[in-house]
């Protein structure tokens, strides 16, 4: 049976929501299946490899909560934005002078 090929426009329907740039970066890091040249100006991905990659992401999702439950002291990822005050440590030029003038 011939293998199916995904073009870039087919990847979203296959469960890959990334941009071309992000996919290229992931390919270079070995974190996404490598594309191949169909013609001089078009590329494709082996559908079975992409489908297996999507399945592996789904399976790894289920493994994450189990690992966190076993190790409650695992570091928590802080997603809040840093809070900066105007002053000597403020990297923005002119802010220190404006803060002192307001006092």
BELWO-V172549 format. One record per pair of residues at least 24 apart in sequence whose ideal C-beta (glycine too) atoms are under 8 Angstrom apart, sorted by sequence separation. I is the first residue (numbers start at 1). GAP is how many residues later the second one is. D is the distance in Angstrom with one decimal. If there is no record, write none. Layout:
i=I gap=GAP d=D
i=I gap=GAP d=D
//
This chain:
i=7 gap=31 d=7.9
i=5 gap=33 d=7.1
i=14 gap=33 d=7.2
i=11 gap=34 d=7.1
i=16 gap=34 d=6.6
i=7 gap=35 d=7.0
i=8 gap=35 d=7.4
i=7 gap=36 d=7.8
i=14 gap=36 d=5.5
i=7 gap=37 d=5.5
i=14 gap=37 d=6.6
i=16 gap=37 d=7.9
i=6 gap=38 d=6.2
i=16 gap=38 d=6.8
i=5 gap=39 d=4.1
i=6 gap=39 d=4.8
i=11 gap=39 d=6.8
i=15 gap=39 d=4.3
i=5 gap=40 d=7.0
i=6 gap=40 d=7.9
i=14 gap=40 d=6.5
i=5 gap=41 d=6.7
i=6 gap=41 d=5.1
i=4 gap=42 d=7.9
i=5 gap=42 d=6.2
i=3 gap=43 d=5.8
i=4 gap=43 d=3.7
i=3 gap=44 d=6.8
i=4 gap=44 d=7.4
i=6 gap=44 d=5.5
i=3 gap=45 d=6.4
//
